[in-house]
């Protein structure tokens, strides 16, 4: 890529999109195209077409999605399925019609089967049933991957798809009603400490294992792939290390300074038992993560203290 290439980041205000913008600016890219929701509704086919006609981007990074934790996915499957499919279809189709040189679509580790082999290789996609609590989101992401592959096969479009593991960092969603595990635990620990509570209730058994990648590492991996990777075959992006939710909760409490007891609500769902990506393909290309989990959580907590709303988002 050239520093002057016009790059459209779809979803630039989200967790991933904002990290991409930070990384692109740090690396000297000078022609970034962004639109917030007041300027462009990505669910509008006409609006998306107009953007591509006006801006004519050379590169597209698709980081726009309706996302959420177990509760949000469980409660709103229709919205997760329809909105994600419509937005990604609009952008991918318009990118092809506008002659975009390269597109990077961000999938998700949620697209892999619930009981995939561990660590999960790229070949595991579509080899078994999905985790029911995020099935709608996963199916939407699979549709996006397959659309990119279809454009690559039928039109030789250079549309690639990366499969990030669980992400966290600045601009994450810390709303306890819709957030993912790590930001939810961080906020819960912060509020429990602030109120001087002796116990902190945590969903599930604590036994599931998850892999976590700082979003700044993902942004770096995305730029690496745009430079080095041209295959339509999906590629995993992660750190290659996992941790149990119980261990994660203890680590977060230590970083936040909450010294109370963890109480586990086993009536709540655990989700997939384990989700660790096989990142040997990415490592083979020469990329590895640089932000350790403890350091990344500490940095995220500092950002939270400075930027996130401090009111509780659920009854205690």
N, C-alpha and C positions, 0 to 999 in steps of 0.2 A: 504494500500500500504506500501511496505518497502522502506526505503530510497535508497536502492541499486537497486530497480526495474529499468529496462531499459525502458525509456519512450520516444516515438517518438512524437514530436510536429510537425505536418504538417502545414507549413505556419508560421515558427517561427520568421520571420522578419516583419510580419505585426503588425497591432495595437494589435490584440488579442494574437497572437503567442508570440510576444516579452514580453507582460505582463505575459504570462504563464511561460516563461523561467525565468523572474525575480523572480516570486513567487516560482517556484520549487527550484531555487538556494537558495533563502532566507530560505526555509524550509528544506534545507539539502539534497535534492535529488542529487545523485552524478553520475548518468548514463543517461544523456540526449542525445537523438539522434536528430540531426538536419541536414538538407541539404538545401543549397540555390539553386537558379535556375541554377547557373553555374555548380553545382554538380549533380542535379537531376531535370528533367522536370517531374512534377507529371502527365502530360498528356501522358507520355510514360508508357504503361502497362509493358513493359519489364524492364524499369528502376525502377519502383515501386516494381515489383516482386524481382528484384535483391537486393534492399535495405532491404526488409523483410527477404530474405534468408541470407544476410550477418549479419544483426544486431540482428534479432530475438527479437524484442521488446516485453515486457510483456504488456505494456499499450500504447494506441494510443490516442492522442487528435487531432481531426481534426479541425484545425482553418484556413485551406487554402481556399481561395475563391477569385474570381474576384468580387470586390465590387465597389460601386460608388453611387453618389447622383442621384437626379431626372434626370438631364441632361444626365449623362453617361448611366443610365438604359434605358432612352428613345431612345438614339441615337444608342446603340449597343445591341439590344435584342438577336441577333444571338450569338454573342460572350459570353454574360452573360449566355445564356442557354447551349450552347455546351461545353464551357470550364469548367463550374462548374460541370456539370453532368459527364463529362469524368474524371476529377480529383477525384471527390468523389467516383465514381464507382471503379476506380483503387485502391484507398487506402482501401476502405471498403472490397472489394473482397480479396485483398492481405492479409489484416489483418486476415480475417477468415481462409484463406488457410494456413497461417503461425501459426495458433493457438494462436493468441493474447488473453490474459486473459480478457481484458476489453477495450472497445473503447468508447470514448465520441465524439459524432458528434455535432457540433454547428450549429443549424438552425438559424432562424431569426424571429423576430416579423413581418417581411414583408410577411410571409407566411399566416398570418391570413386574413380573408376577409376584404375588404375595410370598410364595415359597420358592423363589428363585435360588439357584446355587449361590453360595457365598465364598468369596466375593463375587459380585454379579458381573458376568461378562456381557458385552454388547449383544452377543448372540442369543441371550435369554429373552429378548423382546418377543412378545406374542407366543410364548411357549407354555403359558399356564394362566389360571384365573388371577385377576387383580385383587388387591386389597379392597373390600367392599366400601370402606369408609371414604376412600378417595377415587372410586371407580370413575365417576363422571369426569373429573379433572384429568385423570389419566387417559381416558378414551379421547378426550379433546386433544391432548398433547400428541397421542399416537397418530391421530388424523393429521396434525400439522407435520409431523415427521414424514408420514407417507406422502403427503402432498409435495413436500420438498423433493423427496426421492422420485416422485412421478415426473416433476418438472425436469429433474436431472436426466432421467431416462428418456423421456419423450422429446425434450427440447435441448438437452445438453446444458442446462442451466447449472451454474456453479452455486448450488444451494446446499449448504452443509448443516448438520444438526448435532448439537452438543447436548450431553445428558448430565447436568449438574447434580451433585448430591445435595443434602440439606444445607441451606445457606443461612448466614446470619451476618449482622454488622450494622453500620449506620443506616438510618432510614428504614429499619425493619418495622414491622407492625407489632406494637406492644399491647394492643387491645386484648384483654384476657378472653373476650368472647370470640375472637376470630384469629388469634395468632398461632404460630407454630410453637413447638415445644421449648426451644431455647429462649426466645424472647419472652414467652409466657412465664417460664421459671424465673428469669431474671427479674421481671417486674414483680412477681409474687414475692420473691425473696426481699426485694427492695421495700415493698409495702409492709411486709411482715416485720422487718427490722424497724421501719419508721414508726409502726404502731406498738413496738415492744412486745410482740406476740411470742408465745412460747412454742407454738406449733405452726407448721405450714402444710396445708393439704395439697397433695399432688395427685393428678389423675393417673390411674393404672397401677400396675404392679411394680414398675421400675425396672423390670427385667429386659425389655426390648433394647436392642443395641442399634445405635445410629452413628453415622459418619457426618461430621460437620466441617464445612469449608467457609472461611471468611470470604465475604463477597468481593473484597479487593483482590483476593487471589483468583476468584472466578473471572473478574474483569481482565486481569493479566492473561489468563488462559484463553479468553475469547480473542484478544488481539493476537496472541501467539497462533491460534488456529486460523485466523483470517490470513495470516502471513504464510503458514506452513502446511495447511491441510485443505485438500481439494476433493476429497472423496464424499460421495453421497451416503456412505455408510456411517451410522451414528458413532459417536466417540464419547466415552465417559470422562467426566471432569470431577475429580475429588482429591482427597489427600491419602487415601488408602489405609486409613486408621479409623477405628470406631470405638465407641464408649457406651456403657449402659446408661439408660435414663437415670437410674439411681446414682451412678457415679457422676453424671452430669449435674444433677441437682445438688449433690454435695459440693462439687467444684464451684458452682455458681454461688451457693450460700457462703462459701469460704471467701470468694472474691468480693461479694456484696457486704459481708460482715454480719450475716444473720446466723445466730448461734443456737437457735431453737431446734426442735425436733421435727423431722420429716414424717408426715402421716400419709400413707398411701391408700387411695380410694380404689380398691380392686373392682368395684362395680363399674368403673369407667373403662372404655376400650383401650387396649394397648396398641392396636394397629399391627402392622407387619412386625413379626418377631425380630428380624434383623435386616438391616439394609446397609450393606457395605459394597461399594463399587470396585470392580476390577479396573484399575487405572494403568495397567501395564502398557496398553496401546499408547496412551498419552505420554507416559514416562519414556517409552521407546522413541518418541519424537523429540524428547529433550526438555519437557516441561515438568516442573514439580512445584508444589505449594511452598510458601515461605513463612506463613503466619501460623505459629503454634496455637492450639486451642486456648490454653490459659491466657496467653497474650491477647488473642483476639477477643475473648470474652471481656477481659479487663478494659480493652479499648472501647468495646461496645457499651459497657456500663458507663464509662466516662461520657460517651456521646449521649446516652440515655439521660444522665443527670443534667446535661446542659440543654437538651432539646426536647425530650419527650414530655407529654402532659403527666403531671404527678398525681392526678386524682385516680382513685380506684375505678375500674370499669366493670366491676361486678359486685353484688352484695357479698358481704363477708359474714 
